[in-house]
C-alpha cells in the first residue's frame, strides 16, 4: 500500500460511484420525469369532481342550517308549553280559591253539559207558530200530515203523511225546497196504504232565521 497516496474524501467517492453502471443497466433507465403534464381529456372529469364537491359542501351547510332552525323552533315550542302549563296551574289555583272544581273528570263531562244547555235554549226559543205556518204554506190540498217530529233541537224535522197520488208528494217536496225556512227535503220512502192513499216519509232541515 502506498502511504503517500492522498486521502479519499466522501465527495470524491460519491462522484466516482455516479460513473459506475449498476448491474449492466444504463443511467437513463432511472430518470423519472416528475414534471406535471396537462391532459385535456381529464378536464371534464376534474370539473365534475369539483362541482360535486361544491354541491356536497353546500348540502352540508344547508343541513346544518336546517338543524339549527329546527333546534330553535323546538326550544320556542318548549318554552311556550312551559308558559301554558304555568297558566293552567295558576288558573286551577285561582279556581280552587273561588270554590270551582276544575278536575279532569269535571272537564270531561263539561261538553255534554254545554250541548244539553244549547238544546234547552233552542227549544225555549223555538216558535211552533212560525214553524206550522210555514208548513201549511207548502202542503198541497190533497195531502195530509199524520206526524211531525222535531229532532236535534228543532233543526231536523221528520214528517209522516199520506197523499192521493205520488204527484202530490212530489209537489210537497218541491214546495219545501223552495221555502226559505225548509232545506234539503228527502223523500225517505213511499208506499201504497190499505186505504188506497200513498203514504210517505220525509225528512228535512228547518231554520227559524230562514238561512
C-alpha positions in Angstrom: 0.0 0.0 0.0 1.3 3.5 -0.9 1.4 5.6 2.3 1.9 8.8 0.2 -1.5 8.5 -1.5 -3.9 11.3 -0.9 -6.8 10.5 1.4 -10.1 9.7 -0.4 -12.9 12.1 0.6 -16.6 11.2 0.8 -17.4 13.7 -2.0 -14.9 12.1 -4.4 -16.2 8.6 -3.5 -19.8 9.7 -4.3 -18.7 11.3 -7.6 -16.8 8.1 -8.6 -19.8 5.9 -7.8 -22.0 8.0 -10.1 -20.0 6.8 -13.1 -20.2 3.1 -12.2 -23.1 1.3 -14.1 -25.4 -0.8 -11.9 -25.7 -4.4 -12.9 -25.1 -3.6 -16.5 -28.1 -1.1 -16.8 -27.7 2.4 -18.2 -28.4 5.6 -16.2 -31.2 6.5 -18.5 -33.5 3.8 -17.1 -33.5 5.6 -13.7 -34.5 9.0 -15.0 -38.1 9.8 -13.8 -39.9 12.9 -15.1 -41.8 14.4 -12.2 -43.0 17.5 -14.1 -46.7 17.9 -14.4 -48.4 17.4 -17.8 -51.8 18.8 -18.8 -54.2 16.3 -20.2 -57.2 17.8 -21.9 -59.2 14.6 -21.6 -59.2 14.9 -17.8 -60.6 18.4 -17.8 -64.3 17.4 -17.8 -63.8 14.8 -15.1 -61.9 17.3 -13.0 -64.8 19.8 -13.5 -67.4 17.3 -12.5 -65.5 16.4 -9.3 -65.0 20.0 -8.3 -68.7 20.7 -9.0 -69.7 17.7 -6.9 -67.5 18.8 -4.0 -69.1 22.2 -4.1 -72.6 20.8 -4.1 -71.7 18.5 -1.3 -70.3 21.3 0.8 -73.5 23.4 0.1 -75.7 20.4 1.1 -73.8 20.0 4.3 -74.1 23.7 5.1 -77.9 23.6 4.3 -78.5 20.6 6.6 -76.6 22.4 9.4 -78.8 25.4 8.9 -82.0 23.4 8.9 -80.9 21.6 12.0 -80.2 24.9 13.7 -83.7 26.2 12.7 -85.3 23.0 14.0 -83.5 23.3 17.3 -84.6 26.9 17.7 -88.2 26.0 16.9 -88.1 23.1 19.4 -86.8 25.5 22.1 -89.5 28.0 21.3 -92.3 25.3 21.4 -90.9 24.0 24.7 -90.9 27.5 26.2 -94.5 28.1 25.1 -95.6 24.8 26.6 -94.0 25.7 29.8 -95.8 29.0 29.8 -99.1 27.3 29.1 -98.5 24.8 31.9 -97.8 27.7 34.3 -101.0 29.5 33.3 -103.0 26.3 33.8 -101.5 25.8 37.2 -102.3 29.4 38.1 -105.9 29.1 36.8 -106.5 25.9 38.8 -105.2 27.5 41.9 -107.4 30.6 41.4 -110.4 28.4 40.7 -109.8 26.4 43.9 -109.7 29.7 45.9 -113.1 30.6 44.3 -114.5 27.1 45.2 -114.7 26.0 41.5 -113.8 22.4 40.7 -111.6 22.0 37.6 -110.6 18.4 38.0 -110.2 16.2 34.9 -113.5 14.3 35.5 -115.4 17.6 35.6 -113.8 18.9 32.5 -114.5 15.7 30.6 -118.2 16.0 31.3 -118.4 19.7 30.5 -119.0 19.3 26.7 -122.1 17.2 27.4 -123.5 19.8 29.8 -122.8 22.5 27.2 -124.7 20.6 24.5 -127.6 20.0 26.8 -127.8 23.7 27.7 -127.7 24.6 24.0 -130.6 22.2 23.3 -132.6 23.7 26.1 -132.0 27.2 24.8 -133.0 26.2 21.2 -136.2 24.5 22.5 -137.1 27.6 24.6 -136.8 30.0 21.6 -138.4 27.6 19.1 -141.6 29.1 17.6 -144.2 26.4 16.8 -146.5 29.1 15.3 -143.9 30.1 12.8 -143.0 26.5 12.0 -146.6 25.4 11.4 -147.4 28.5 9.4 -144.5 27.8 7.1 -145.5 24.2 6.8 -149.1 25.0 5.9 -147.9 27.2 3.1 -146.4 24.3 1.2 -148.9 21.5 1.9 -151.0 20.6 -1.3 -154.8 20.3 -0.9 -154.8 16.5 -1.4 -152.1 15.8 1.1 -152.3 15.4 4.9 -149.7 15.0 7.6 -150.1 12.4 10.3 -147.0 13.0 12.3 -144.5 15.9 12.9 -141.3 15.1 14.9 -138.6 17.5 15.7 -135.0 16.3 16.3 -131.7 17.9 17.3 -133.2 20.9 19.0 -135.7 21.7 16.2 -133.2 21.8 13.3 -134.2 18.4 11.8 -137.8 17.6 11.0 -139.4 14.2 10.4 -142.8 14.2 8.6 -145.2 11.3 8.0 -148.3 11.6 5.9 -150.4 10.4 3.0 -151.5 11.8 -0.4 -153.9 10.9 -3.2 -151.1 10.2 -5.6 -147.3 10.5 -6.0 -147.5 13.8 -7.9 -148.9 15.5 -4.7 -145.9 14.2 -2.7 -143.5 15.5 -5.4 -145.2 18.9 -5.3 -144.9 18.9 -1.5 -141.2 18.2 -1.6 -140.6 20.9 -4.3 -142.6 23.4 -2.1 -140.4 22.5 0.9 -137.2 23.0 -1.2 -138.4 26.5 -2.4 -139.5 27.7 1.0 -136.9 29.9 2.8 -137.1 28.1 6.2 -137.0 24.5 4.9 -133.9 23.0 3.4 -132.8 19.7 1.8 -136.1 17.7 1.9 -135.6 14.0 1.3 -138.3 11.5 0.5 -137.2 8.6 2.5 -139.9 6.2 1.4 -143.4 5.9 0.0 -145.8 3.1 -0.3 -149.5 2.4 -1.1 -151.6 2.1 2.1 -154.6 -0.1 2.7 -156.9 2.9 2.2 -155.6 3.5 -1.3 -153.6 6.5 -0.4 -149.9 6.9 -0.9 -148.1 7.0 2.5 -144.8 8.8 2.7 -141.9 9.7 5.0 -140.0 13.0 4.5 -137.0 14.4 6.5 -135.7 18.0 6.1 -133.8 20.7 7.9 -135.5 23.7 9.5 -134.0 27.1 10.1 -136.0 29.7 12.0 -133.9 32.5 10.7 -134.6 31.4 7.1 -130.8 31.0 6.3 
